[in-house]
């Protein structure tokens, strides 16, 4: 259905997005990582918190990116699950606005219908959209009038056809399955060469960059990795390195397994190896950007689609509560690092950002007017990345997280304003929940009762 509207949308984009930039437009490279905890990289998202990193993982290229760019202490995904979060990224809309709130099973009407699966539970959860709305302007549709060519490589998982959203090169409506290259086996094969397809999709992305540089065209490239999703895979040589790590050896002993008997899906050496192999692919992209001579005119973003939680996290308490599929902090806080023109190396941005900010930011970088994008929830971060100080309106804006479904939990939503957060569970409407994230990132102390007026005010914004 999207293609019916394609011509009209492009005309609207061309009329609405005014170009203000003189000189060559910057290239934009998005490296979108699947299921990655805020504390899942060796880069501390908060320099004062040792447990905001996973130091066992060796990721020198990500650390290089952090030294050269800006890390975001309080970055949020648009949703606690990959598909709705990906729609947030593409459209600049919160999932509450877009109506795409979950990925479960399709019905004949191309909606994700959870009602019949939960007839014996207390509530009937919402139905979710199953594709991007036909009238939503996506990243490539917003950038095309500004002269950009766009490619999406790797995991899509949003339904529909990426070509109908403006991508000239893509891998179709791919889900998690292509990234599970070894199948449902307990042991990793000896001949694995392209774990999680991370090598092949990186090479495809590099080929796209080369073509656009040769053609002298500005480009948007999104490499959506299947790593770090469950069903871990890595090169066997990388796994071997981590099986010898003392902390991994201690974990084997703790769970009464050995390097030869532990199941592939539970093996921290494979998860850590997957992170290191992924880092090598991040490095390959960074190195190619430099080799092509476009480093000074290219933005590179590394960010996750949603939060996660580790079973292997040695020596430290995990900093955030809950995991994927929950709008507690553990499900929606993610690592995020951005490098590019005008961004100070080694800098940190501490105010709240969310992945539906990327669309207006990209339009801003491309020389367009982000205020011309209608019916979106995101705002441009371009000025803040150049060093501008956020004003009160930005600091106190409302971020919405809507997951009205049963998965590992129950239907619930959240709203964040500054360091205040309200969570609402629809099965328990009379239980107010308010948290002060400035002193309680673990969301362990409910302060709603003693802060009745603040809870009433913030809850009223839902």
Secondary structure, DSSP 8 states (H G I E B T S, - for coil): -GGGGHHHHHHHHHHHS-----S---EEEEEEESS--TT-SSS-SSTT-GGGS-TTS--HHHHHHHHHSEEETTEE-SSSSHHHHHHHHHHS--HHHH-------B-TTSEE--TGGGTTSSS----EESS--TT---HHHHHHTTT-EEEEEE---SSS-GGGGT-SEE--S--SGGG-TT-S-SS--TT--SGGGHHHHHHHHHHHHHHHHHHT--EEEEEE--TTSSS----HHHHHHHHTSHHHHHHHHHTT--TTTS-GGG-HHHHHHHHHHHHHHHHHHHHHHHHTT-GGGEEEEEEESS----S--TTS--SSS--TTS-SHHHHB--EEEE-TT--TTEEE-S-EEGGGHHHHHHHHTT--GGG--S------HHHHTT----HHHHT-EEEEEE-S-SSS--EEEEEETTEEEEEETT-TT--EEEETTT-TT-----TGGGHHHHHHHHTT-
